Amino acid sequence: MSTIQTQITEIARKHPNEGLTSLNQYLTEEWMQESYRQLRKRAAAGVDGKTTEAYGQELETRLPGLIEEIKTGRYRALPVRRGYIPKPGKDEKRRGTLQQLAS
């Protein structure tokens, strides 16, 4: 766990009945780069169709603008599409990815 995550965890544990209202002071390019490095590289593309690899190619140029959008409140995440896929031979369903839902 990074030092920043450790600090946030400590604050949350010391004040369990209080909400963390602003984490902007912890949002740095280095922290965002580390977050990217910890992503599952083989995960399905996002709602925008970008793979982890494609996003990583633009990471250095996009981070300053992305951080600014987040800190000023202009950033709006794309909606997430939730879907359920039937399990073979069972009545149960599991959550699926966009590609699985499309097929």
N, CA, C and O atoms as a MOPAC input file, in Angstrom:
PM7 MOZYME 1SCF
protein

 N      0.85100 1    -1.17800 1     0.00000 1
 C      0.00000 1     0.00000 1     0.00000 1
 C      0.89300 1     1.23600 1     0.00000 1
 O      1.91100 1     1.26900 1     0.69100 1
 N      0.51400 1     2.25100 1    -0.77300 1
 C      1.33500 1     3.45000 1    -0.85800 1
 C      1.23200 1     4.26100 1     0.43600 1
 O      0.34000 1     4.04800 1     1.25800 1
 N      2.15800 1     5.18300 1     0.58700 1
 C      2.16900 1     6.05000 1     1.76400 1
 C      0.89100 1     6.87200 1     1.84900 1
 O      0.33500 1     7.05700 1     2.93200 1
 N      0.42900 1     7.36300 1     0.71200 1
 C     -0.79900 1     8.16500 1     0.69300 1
 C     -1.98600 1     7.32000 1     1.13400 1
 O     -2.80000 1     7.76700 1     1.94300 1
 N     -2.09200 1     6.10400 1     0.60900 1
 C     -3.20100 1     5.23200 1     1.00700 1
 C     -3.12100 1     4.91200 1     2.49400 1
 O     -4.14700 1     4.82000 1     3.16800 1
 N     -1.92100 1     4.74300 1     2.99900 1
 C     -1.74100 1     4.47600 1     4.42400 1
 C     -2.22500 1     5.66300 1     5.25500 1
 O     -2.88300 1     5.48300 1     6.28000 1
 N     -1.89900 1     6.87400 1     4.80900 1
 C     -2.33000 1     8.08100 1     5.52200 1
 C     -3.85800 1     8.18700 1     5.54000 1
 O     -4.45300 1     8.48100 1     6.57600 1
 N     -4.47700 1     7.94900 1     4.39900 1
 C     -5.93800 1     8.02400 1     4.31100 1
 C     -6.57700 1     6.96300 1     5.21100 1
 O     -7.56400 1     7.23600 1     5.89400 1
 N     -6.01100 1     5.75900 1     5.20900 1
 C     -6.51900 1     4.67400 1     6.04800 1
 C     -6.42900 1     5.05200 1     7.52000 1
 O     -7.37100 1     4.81800 1     8.27800 1
 N     -5.30800 1     5.63300 1     7.93200 1
 C     -5.11100 1     6.04100 1     9.33400 1
 C     -6.15100 1     7.08900 1     9.74500 1
 O     -6.72700 1     7.00700 1    10.83000 1
 N     -6.38600 1     8.07100 1     8.87200 1
 C     -7.37400 1     9.12100 1     9.17200 1
 C     -8.76000 1     8.50300 1     9.32300 1
 O     -9.49500 1     8.83800 1    10.25200 1
 N     -9.11600 1     7.60300 1     8.41100 1
 C    -10.43500 1     6.95600 1     8.46200 1
 C    -10.59400 1     6.12500 1     9.73300 1
 O    -11.67700 1     6.09500 1    10.31600 1
 N     -9.54400 1     5.46000 1    10.16400 1
 C     -9.61400 1     4.64800 1    11.38700 1
 C     -9.71300 1     5.50500 1    12.63900 1
 O    -10.41300 1     5.13700 1    13.58200 1
 N     -9.02300 1     6.64300 1    12.66600 1
 C     -9.05200 1     7.52500 1    13.82700 1
 C    -10.40600 1     8.21400 1    13.97800 1
 O    -10.82200 1     8.54000 1    15.08900 1
 N    -11.09200 1     8.43300 1    12.85300 1
 C    -12.36200 1     9.15800 1    12.86500 1
 C    -13.42900 1     8.34800 1    12.12300 1
 O    -13.89100 1     8.75800 1    11.05900 1
 N    -13.82000 1     7.19900 1    12.68300 1
 C    -14.73300 1     6.30500 1    11.95900 1
 C    -16.12900 1     6.87100 1    11.72300 1
 O    -16.82600 1     6.42400 1    10.81200 1
 N    -16.54500 1     7.83600 1    12.51700 1
 C    -17.89700 1     8.39000 1    12.36200 1
 C    -17.93000 1     9.63400 1    11.48300 1
 O    -18.98400 1    10.24700 1    11.31100 1
 N    -16.77500 1    10.01000 1    10.92500 1
 C    -16.70800 1    11.18800 1    10.07000 1
 C    -16.43000 1    10.75700 1     8.63500 1
 O    -15.68900 1     9.80300 1     8.39700 1
 N    -17.01300 1    11.44900 1     7.70800 1
 C    -16.75900 1    11.16500 1     6.29100 1
 C    -15.52700 1    11.90500 1     5.81400 1
 O    -15.19200 1    12.97300 1     6.32500 1
 N    -14.86000 1    11.33200 1     4.83400 1
 C    -13.73200 1    12.01300 1     4.21000 1
 C    -14.31700 1    12.90300 1     3.11700 1
 O    -14.76600 1    12.41000 1     2.08300 1
 N    -14.31100 1    14.20200 1     3.34800 1
 C    -14.99300 1    15.10800 1     2.42900 1
 C    -14.13900 1    15.51900 1     1.24300 1
 O    -14.67900 1    15.77900 1     0.16800 1
 N    -12.83400 1    15.58800 1     1.40000 1
 C    -11.99400 1    15.99200 1     0.28100 1
 C    -10.66200 1    15.25900 1     0.33100 1
 O     -9.92200 1    15.33700 1     1.31200 1
 N    -10.38100 1    14.55200 1    -0.74000 1
 C     -9.10100 1    13.85800 1    -0.85400 1
 C     -8.22000 1    14.53100 1    -1.90300 1
 O     -7.19400 1    13.97900 1    -2.30100 1
 N     -8.62000 1    15.72300 1    -2.35200 1
 C     -7.88100 1    16.41700 1    -3.40200 1
 C     -6.41800 1    16.65600 1    -3.06500 1
 O     -5.56500 1    16.62600 1    -3.95200 1
 N     -6.12300 1    16.89100 1    -1.80400 1
 C     -4.73400 1    17.16300 1    -1.42500 1
 C     -3.83300 1    15.95600 1    -1.67600 1
 O     -2.61800 1    16.10800 1    -1.80400 1
 N     -4.41500 1    14.76500 1    -1.74600 1
 C     -3.63400 1    13.54700 1    -1.97100 1
 C     -3.52000 1    13.19600 1    -3.45400 1
 O     -2.74600 1    12.31500 1    -3.82800 1
 N     -4.28100 1    13.87700 1    -4.28400 1
 C     -4.33100 1    13.54800 1    -5.70500 1
 C     -3.14100 1    14.17600 1    -6.43000 1
 O     -3.13100 1    15.37700 1    -6.70000 1
 N     -2.14700 1    13.35800 1    -6.73800 1
 C     -0.94900 1    13.82500 1    -7.42600 1
 C     -0.71100 1    12.96300 1    -8.65800 1
 O     -1.27900 1    11.87900 1    -8.79100 1
 N      0.13200 1    13.45600 1    -9.55100 1
 C      0.46500 1    12.67100 1   -10.74200 1
 C      1.12400 1    11.35000 1   -10.35300 1
 O      0.83900 1    10.31400 1   -10.95500 1
 N      1.98900 1    11.38000 1    -9.36500 1
 C      2.68300 1    10.16400 1    -8.94200 1
 C      1.69100 1     9.12600 1    -8.42500 1
 O      1.81600 1     7.94000 1    -8.73100 1
 N      0.70600 1     9.56700 1    -7.64400 1
 C     -0.28600 1     8.64800 1    -7.10200 1
 C     -1.15500 1     8.06800 1    -8.21300 1
 O     -1.49100 1     6.88400 1    -8.19500 1
 N     -1.51500 1     8.91300 1    -9.18300 1
 C     -2.32500 1     8.44400 1   -10.30700 1
 C     -1.53200 1     7.45300 1   -11.16900 1
 O     -2.09300 1     6.47000 1   -11.65200 1
 N     -0.23800 1     7.70500 1   -11.36300 1
 C      0.59400 1     6.78400 1   -12.13400 1
 C      0.69300 1     5.43400 1   -11.41700 1
 O      0.63900 1     4.38200 1   -12.05400 1
 N      0.83500 1     5.47100 1   -10.11500 1
 C      0.89500 1     4.22400 1    -9.34500 1
 C     -0.43100 1     3.48000 1    -9.42700 1
 O     -0.45100 1     2.25300 1    -9.52500 1
 N     -1.52900 1     4.20900 1    -9.38700 1
 C     -2.84700 1     3.58500 1    -9.51800 1
 C     -2.97500 1     2.89800 1   -10.86900 1
 O     -3.51400 1     1.79500 1   -10.96200 1
 N     -2.48200 1     3.54600 1   -11.90700 1
 C     -2.51600 1     2.94900 1   -13.24100 1
 C     -1.67100 1     1.66900 1   -13.27800 1
 O     -2.08400 1     0.66100 1   -13.85100 1
 N     -0.49700 1     1.72200 1   -12.66500 1
 C      0.38300 1     0.54100 1   -12.66500 1
 C     -0.27100 1    -0.65200 1   -11.97100 1
 O      0.02600 1    -1.79800 1   -12.30900 1
 N     -1.15500 1    -0.40100 1   -11.00900 1
 C     -1.79500 1    -1.47900 1   -10.26500 1
 C     -3.06100 1    -2.02200 1   -10.94000 1
 O     -3.65300 1    -2.98700 1   -10.45500 1
 N     -3.47700 1    -1.41300 1   -12.04700 1
 C     -4.65400 1    -1.91000 1   -12.76000 1
 C     -4.38500 1    -3.28300 1   -13.35600 1
 O     -3.25000 1    -3.61600 1   -13.69700 1
 N     -5.44800 1    -4.07700 1   -13.47600 1
 C     -5.33300 1    -5.36800 1   -14.16500 1
 C     -5.19800 1    -5.07800 1   -15.65300 1
 O     -6.11700 1    -4.54700 1   -16.27700 1
 N     -4.06400 1    -5.42400 1   -16.20700 1
 C     -3.78700 1    -5.09800 1   -17.60600 1
 C     -4.62900 1    -5.91600 1   -18.57600 1
 O     -4.81900 1    -5.50100 1   -19.71900 1
 N     -5.13000 1    -7.05600 1   -18.15300 1
 C     -5.92600 1    -7.90500 1   -19.04400 1
 C     -7.43100 1    -7.70000 1   -18.84600 1
 O     -8.23900 1    -8.46000 1   -19.37900 1
 N     -7.79800 1    -6.69200 1   -18.09300 1
 C     -9.22400 1    -6.42900 1   -17.84100 1
 C     -9.89800 1    -5.96300 1   -19.12900 1
 O     -9.23900 1    -5.49900 1   -20.06000 1
 N    -11.19900 1    -6.09300 1   -19.16200 1
 C    -11.98000 1    -5.66900 1   -20.32700 1
 C    -11.88000 1    -4.15700 1   -20.49900 1
 O    -11.60800 1    -3.42900 1   -19.54400 1
 N    -12.10100 1    -3.70200 1   -21.71200 1
 C    -12.09900 1    -2.27200 1   -22.00100 1
 C    -13.21400 1    -1.59300 1   -21.20700 1
 O    -14.20000 1    -2.22900 1   -20.83700 1
 N    -13.04900 1    -0.31300 1   -20.95300 1
 C    -14.04900 1     0.43700 1   -20.21100 1
 C    -15.24900 1     0.78300 1   -21.07400 1
 O    -15.32100 1     0.37300 1   -22.23200 1
 N    -16.18600 1     1.52800 1   -20.52100 1
 C    -17.38400 1     1.93500 1   -21.22700 1
 C    -17.01600 1     2.75600 1   -22.46300 1
 O    -17.72600 1     2.73200 1   -23.46800 1
 N    -15.89600 1     3.48200 1   -22.37600 1
 C    -15.45100 1     4.28900 1   -23.51500 1
 C    -14.74100 1     3.46500 1   -24.58600 1
 O    -14.35100 1     4.00200 1   -25.62200 1
 N    -14.57100 1     2.15700 1   -24.34200 1
 C    -13.94500 1     1.27900 1   -25.31900 1
 C    -12.43100 1     1.23800 1   -25.24700 1
 O    -11.80300 1     0.51100 1   -26.01700 1
 N    -11.82300 1     2.00100 1   -24.34000 1
 C    -10.36700 1     2.03500 1   -24.23800 1
 C     -9.85500 1     0.90900 1   -23.36200 1
 O    -10.39400 1     0.63600 1   -22.28900 1
 N     -8.81000 1     0.26600 1   -23.83600 1
 C     -8.15000 1    -0.76700 1   -23.04000 1
 C     -7.15500 1    -0.09100 1   -22.10300 1
 O     -6.84400 1     1.08900 1   -22.26200 1
 N     -6.66400 1    -0.83800 1   -21.13500 1
 C     -5.66000 1    -0.32000 1   -20.21800 1
 C     -4.42000 1     0.10700 1   -20.98800 1
 O     -3.81900 1     1.14000 1   -20.69400 1
 N     -4.04600 1    -0.69300 1   -21.97000 1
 C     -2.85800 1    -0.38300 1   -22.76900 1
 C     -3.02800 1     0.92300 1   -23.54200 1
 O     -2.12600 1     1.76000 1   -23.55300 1
 N     -4.17500 1     1.09700 1   -24.18400 1
 C     -4.43000 1     2.31700 1   -24.94600 1
 C     -4.44200 1     3.53900 1   -24.03500 1
 O     -3.91000 1     4.58900 1   -24.39700 1
 N     -5.03900 1     3.41000 1   -22.87000 1
 C     -5.08400 1     4.53300 1   -21.92400 1
 C     -3.67900 1     4.88700 1   -21.45700 1
 O     -3.34500 1     6.06000 1   -21.29400 1
 N     -2.85300 1     3.85200 1   -21.24200 1
 C     -1.48300 1     4.07500 1   -20.77900 1
 C     -0.63100 1     4.83400 1   -21.76700 1
 O      0.28700 1     5.54900 1   -21.36500 1
 N     -0.91200 1     4.69600 1   -23.05600 1
 C     -0.14600 1     5.41200 1   -24.07300 1
 C     -0.37200 1     6.91600 1   -23.99200 1
 O      0.48900 1     7.69600 1   -24.39800 1
 N     -1.51000 1     7.32100 1   -23.47800 1
 C     -1.84600 1     8.74400 1   -23.36800 1
 C     -1.70200 1     9.26300 1   -21.94100 1
 O     -1.98400 1    10.43000 1   -21.67200 1
 N     -1.27000 1     8.41300 1   -21.04100 1
 C     -1.29600 1     8.73000 1   -19.61400 1
 C     -0.52500 1    10.00100 1   -19.26400 1
 O     -1.05800 1    10.87900 1   -18.58600 1
 N      0.70700 1    10.10600 1   -19.71200 1
 C      1.54700 1    11.24800 1   -19.34100 1
 C      0.93500 1    12.58100 1   -19.76200 1
 O      1.00400 1    13.56100 1   -19.02100 1
 N      0.34100 1    12.61600 1   -20.94500 1
 C     -0.23100 1    13.87700 1   -21.43100 1
 C     -1.60700 1    14.15700 1   -20.83100 1
 O     -2.00200 1    15.31700 1   -20.71100 1
 N     -2.33500 1    13.11600 1   -20.45600 1
 C     -3.69300 1    13.30000 1   -19.93500 1
 C     -3.74700 1    13.60400 1   -18.44500 1
 O     -4.67300 1    14.27500 1   -17.98900 1
 N     -2.77400 1    13.12400 1   -17.67800 1
 C     -2.86600 1    13.24500 1   -16.22000 1
 C     -3.03100 1    14.67300 1   -15.70300 1
 O     -3.92000 1    14.90300 1   -14.88200 1
 N     -2.23100 1    15.63600 1   -16.13400 1
 C     -2.42000 1    16.99100 1   -15.57700 1
 C     -3.84100 1    17.52300 1   -15.78200 1
 O     -4.42700 1    18.09600 1   -14.86400 1
 N     -4.39000 1    17.33700 1   -16.97300 1
 C     -5.75600 1    17.80200 1   -17.24100 1
 C     -6.79600 1    17.04000 1   -16.44500 1
 O     -7.76000 1    17.62400 1   -15.95000 1
 N     -6.59800 1    15.72700 1   -16.32000 1
 C     -7.53600 1    14.89800 1   -15.56100 1
 C     -7.54200 1    15.30200 1   -14.09000 1
 O     -8.60500 1    15.42900 1   -13.48200 1
 N     -6.37500 1    15.50000 1   -13.52800 1
 C     -6.28900 1    15.91400 1   -12.11900 1
 C     -6.96300 1    17.26300 1   -11.92200 1
 O     -7.67900 1    17.46400 1   -10.94100 1
 N     -6.73800 1    18.18700 1   -12.84800 1
 C     -7.37600 1    19.50100 1   -12.75200 1
 C     -8.89600 1    19.38600 1   -12.82800 1
 O     -9.60300 1    20.05600 1   -12.07500 1
 N     -9.40600 1    18.54400 1   -13.72800 1
 C    -10.85300 1    18.34200 1   -13.83700 1
 C    -11.42800 1    17.78300 1   -12.54200 1
 O    -12.49500 1    18.20600 1   -12.09600 1
 N    -10.72400 1    16.83700 1   -11.94400 1
 C    -11.20500 1    16.22400 1   -10.69900 1
 C    -11.21400 1    17.25100 1    -9.57900 1
 O    -12.19900 1    17.36500 1    -8.85000 1
 N    -10.12600 1    17.99900 1    -9.43500 1
 C    -10.01500 1    18.96300 1    -8.33600 1
 C    -11.00100 1    20.11900 1    -8.45800 1
 O    -11.43400 1    20.66700 1    -7.44400 1
 N    -11.36200 1    20.49800 1    -9.68100 1
 C    -12.30700 1    21.60600 1    -9.85400 1
 C    -13.75200 1    21.13700 1    -9.90300 1
 O    -14.67100 1    21.95600 1    -9.92700 1
 N    -13.96000 1    19.81800 1    -9.91700 1
 C    -15.31400 1    19.28700 1    -9.93000 1
 C    -15.92000 1    19.16100 1   -11.31800 1
 O    -17.10100 1    18.83900 1   -11.44600 1
 N    -15.12700 1    19.41000 1   -12.36700 1
 C    -15.64000 1    19.30700 1   -13.73800 1
 C    -15.65500 1    17.87100 1   -14.24400 1
 O    -16.36700 1    17.57600 1   -15.20400 1
 N    -14.90000 1    16.97500 1   -13.63700 1
 C    -14.82200 1    15.58900 1   -14.11100 1
 C    -16.11800 1    14.85100 1   -13.81600 1
 O    -16.62800 1    14.89200 1   -12.69600 1
 N    -16.63600 1    14.18500 1   -14.81600 1
 C    -17.81400 1    13.34000 1   -14.64700 1
 C    -17.49400 1    11.98700 1   -15.24200 1
 O    -17.23100 1    11.87400 1   -16.43900 1
 N    -17.51500 1    10.97100 1   -14.41800 1
 C    -17.23300 1     9.61800 1   -14.88800 1
 C    -18.36100 1     9.15100 1   -15.79200 1
 O    -19.52200 1     9.50600 1   -15.58600 1
 N    -18.01200 1     8.35000 1   -16.79700 1
 C    -19.02300 1     7.77600 1   -17.66700 1
 C    -19.86900 1     6.77700 1   -16.88600 1
 O    -19.36400 1     6.14800 1   -15.95500 1
 N    -21.12400 1     6.61700 1   -17.23400 1
 C    -21.96400 1     5.65300 1   -16.52600 1
 C    -21.45900 1     4.23400 1   -16.74500 1
 O    -20.85500 1     3.92200 1   -17.77100 1
 N    -21.71400 1     3.39800 1   -15.77800 1
 C    -21.30200 1     2.00400 1   -15.84800 1
 C    -22.49300 1     1.16700 1   -16.25400 1
 O    -23.59400 1     1.34900 1   -15.73400 1
 N    -22.28100 1     0.25600 1   -17.17500 1
 C    -23.35400 1    -0.63000 1   -17.60000 1
 C    -23.24400 1    -1.92800 1   -16.83100 1
 O    -22.23300 1    -2.62600 1   -16.90900 1
 N    -24.27800 1    -2.24400 1   -16.09500 1
 C    -24.29300 1    -3.47800 1   -15.31300 1
 C    -25.18400 1    -4.48300 1   -16.02200 1
 O    -26.25900 1    -4.14600 1   -16.51700 1
 N    -24.72800 1    -5.69000 1   -16.05900 1
 C    -25.53300 1    -6.73200 1   -16.67900 1
 C    -25.23800 1    -8.07100 1   -16.03700 1
 O    -24.21100 1    -8.25100 1   -15.38300 1
 N    -26.14200 1    -8.99800 1   -16.23000 1
 C    -25.99000 1   -10.32500 1   -15.63700 1
 C    -26.05000 1   -11.38600 1   -16.72300 1
 O    -26.87400 1   -11.31700 1   -17.63500 1
 N    -25.17200 1   -12.36000 1   -16.61000 1
 C    -25.04700 1   -13.42700 1   -17.59300 1
 C    -25.47700 1   -14.73100 1   -16.93500 1
 O    -25.03100 1   -15.03500 1   -15.82800 1
 N    -26.33000 1   -15.50300 1   -17.58900 1
 C    -26.73600 1   -16.78900 1   -17.00800 1
 C    -25.54200 1   -17.73400 1   -16.88900 1
 O    -24.70200 1   -17.80100 1   -17.78500 1
 N    -25.47600 1   -18.45700 1   -15.78300 1
 C    -24.44200 1   -19.48000 1   -15.61200 1
 C    -24.88400 1   -20.74000 1   -16.35300 1
 O    -26.04400 1   -21.14000 1   -16.26300 1
 N    -23.96500 1   -21.36200 1   -17.07800 1
 C    -24.34300 1   -22.56700 1   -17.83200 1
 C    -24.88900 1   -23.67000 1   -16.91900 1
 O    -24.25100 1   -24.03900 1   -15.93300 1
 N    -26.06200 1   -24.18800 1   -17.25200 1
 C    -26.65000 1   -25.29400 1   -16.51400 1
 C    -27.24400 1   -24.93700 1   -15.16900 1
 O    -27.60900 1   -25.82800 1   -14.40300 1
 N    -27.35100 1   -23.63700 1   -14.85800 1
 C    -27.88900 1   -23.20500 1   -13.56100 1
 C    -28.88000 1   -22.07200 1   -13.77600 1
 O    -28.89700 1   -21.42800 1   -14.82500 1
 N    -29.70200 1   -21.84400 1   -12.76300 1
 C    -30.63000 1   -20.71800 1   -12.81600 1
 C    -29.98600 1   -19.42600 1   -12.32100 1
 O    -30.58200 1   -18.35300 1   -12.41900 1
 N    -28.75800 1   -19.53200 1   -11.78600 1
 C    -28.05900 1   -18.36900 1   -11.24700 1
 C    -27.47500 1   -17.51700 1   -12.36400 1
 O    -27.30600 1   -17.97300 1   -13.49500 1
 N    -27.17000 1   -16.25900 1   -12.01600 1
 C    -26.52000 1   -15.35600 1   -12.96400 1
 C    -25.31600 1   -14.72000 1   -12.28200 1
 O    -25.24000 1   -14.64500 1   -11.05500 1
 N    -24.37600 1   -14.26300 1   -13.10800 1
 C    -23.20900 1   -13.55800 1   -12.58600 1
 C    -23.07400 1   -12.25100 1   -13.34200 1
 O    -23.59400 1   -12.10300 1   -14.44800 1
 N    -22.36600 1   -11.29300 1   -12.73000 1
 C    -22.12700 1   -10.02300 1   -13.41200 1
 C    -21.18800 1   -10.25900 1   -14.57600 1
 O    -20.29200 1   -11.10000 1   -14.49800 1
 N    -21.38900 1    -9.52300 1   -15.65000 1
 C    -20.57400 1    -9.70000 1   -16.82600 1
 C    -19.98200 1    -8.39800 1   -17.31900 1
 O    -20.38100 1    -7.31300 1   -16.89700 1
 N    -19.00900 1    -8.52600 1   -18.23500 1
 C    -18.38300 1    -7.36700 1   -18.84900 1
 C    -19.17700 1    -6.92800 1   -20.06200 1
 O    -20.08700 1    -7.63100 1   -20.50000 1
 N    -18.84100 1    -5.77600 1   -20.60400 1
 C    -19.53900 1    -5.28400 1   -21.77900 1
 C    -19.42500 1    -6.25300 1   -22.95200 1
 O    -20.40400 1    -6.49400 1   -23.65900 1
 N    -18.22800 1    -6.81000 1   -23.16000 1
 C    -18.06100 1    -7.73200 1   -24.27900 1
 C    -18.90800 1    -8.98000 1   -24.08600 1
 O    -19.50200 1    -9.47600 1   -25.04300 1
 N    -18.97000 1    -9.49000 1   -22.87600 1
 C    -19.76200 1   -10.69000 1   -22.60600 1
 C    -21.24800 1   -10.42700 1   -22.79500 1
 O    -21.98300 1   -11.28900 1   -23.27800 1
 N    -21.67800 1    -9.25000 1   -22.41800 1
 C    -23.09100 1    -8.90800 1   -22.54000 1
 C    -23.49600 1    -8.72400 1   -24.00500 1
 O    -24.62800 1    -9.01500 1   -24.39000 1
 N    -22.54600 1    -8.23200 1   -24.81600 1
 C    -22.84400 1    -7.99100 1   -26.22300 1
 C    -22.93600 1    -9.28600 1   -27.02000 1
 O    -23.61500 1    -9.33600 1   -28.04500 1
 N    -22.26300 1   -10.32300 1   -26.56200 1
 C    -22.25800 1   -11.58100 1   -27.33900 1
 C    -23.42700 1   -12.47000 1   -27.01500 1
 O    -23.55500 1   -13.55400 1   -27.58500 1

